[in-house]
Amino acid sequence: EDAGWAGRADLARRATRAVLARDASPADRVRARLAVIDAAGQALSDLDETFAHAMADAATEPSLQAAVQLRVAWKHNLSDGDPVRSRDAAAAAGELAATGGDQVAEAMALTVRARMGRILGDPDAEEILAEALAVPAPEVPLGMRNAPQYLAVRHALFDDRLDDARRQLLVLLPAVRRTGSAEDVFEVLRSLTEVELRGGRCAAGSAHARHALELTIEAGLSPGPAWYCAATAEAQGGSFARAAGYARRGIQASEEEHDQVFLSRSLYALGLVELATGEAAKAVATLRRVAELEAAQQVVDPSVLRWHGELAEALVAADAPDEAARLIEDVRTTARTLGRTTVTAALDRAQGLCLSALGEAEEAVALLEATARRFEVLGLPLERGRTLLALARVERRRRRRAPARAALRAAAEVFERAGAKPWLDLARETAPETAATAARHPGVAALTDAETRLALLVSQGASNQEAAAKLFVSVKTVESRLTRIYQKLDVRSRAQLATALRIA
């Protein structure tokens, strides 16, 4: 059990073999097998035999059966990506725990039900969590990360009650350090990273992410969550290039461990970087994979992992505003039904870009200005800065240079205060290639970002096939975009396009 608590899977297996070689009691055999399961971290998919033996040994003891069923519930969520089965297993664990008089296991079972309920959009999830918090279970031997107190922090983060989440986490951090559980310490550090970054304190968030990664390496924990944590911190306060590298490591680690939960998260981190760095087609492909994984995992609540606005923005940048509009409307309906008011703000930013792409510039500017003010009221500075960047792009496309410069300056001030270096660099850029081109040929201001990228490639001599490969689109898409570009710039050939852009 000590080995499992410390995340030492190798030592836990050796000790368990020693226990099983003796004439141990069923209770000790179950405890030993559960230690192996607990030491496995996120890699639960290869332990079906261990689960089966543990269940068989626990057959006559309800409290032991409850402990096994709790682990089954965790596996259904992490490895199988099935929150419905996880919730059902947790309900069974709760009944067994009540029969056996195990209040700790009962609280844990209610916590899993509340966690899965939030994912599935169950309106009763908060009531179930309140019930778990009310269970008198002073000791938490199964780990703080599975305690109702910790889930309450996660829900506060999902709801953007950042001050509440931060205050509770700073109380939990010394407590979990005293217990000696590496996984508990990591979980609190991960949540602190997310809270600090979202609140615009990038230096503090990056420090927590660094400590979480160091702990993961030292304790031999599952690496996927730590790489995701590092990618998130770098994407906000470090370097987009490093963020992409960490995200790819997280994807690989999560795939190897069959960890569906953090696979989605690392892909989301990569998609955000691709979107920020102008690789719209790649961002669409990556974020669509997130959407597919989330759908397979039956995730309903859009506040748990907020990929929806990013995918909509990527679709707009990839010249698919109609698809983006449909996505925005679908998610907005769900968010309103569940009362996730802060989720809709990110959708409004994507909606503003969508309106601009559809030629409704005045409405786009009004919506983006209102959204920037809303993010300021919500205390989400990085989201406000991103909205100001979007506003600058829209104003630049309208050839309103003074408002565009003002939006960029405001965004830069926000990012500088937050320590959001990669976003500050974006705000300080003058988009050299596209902006200079637009200045030389005012008609370019009418092109979308996707059309501008294609126009530059073609004017530099790329064939349709080469442009399609570089932009990750079909040749047919290139042909249709070129037709629109020719119409907007009033040119009839590649030579005239090159002349118009003054690149040839």
Order of alpha helices (4+ residues) and beta strands (2+ residues): alpha-alpha-alpha-alpha-alpha-alpha-alpha-alpha-alpha-alpha-alpha-alpha-alpha-alpha-alpha-alpha-alpha-alpha-alpha-alpha-alpha-alpha-alpha-alpha-alpha-alpha-alpha-alpha
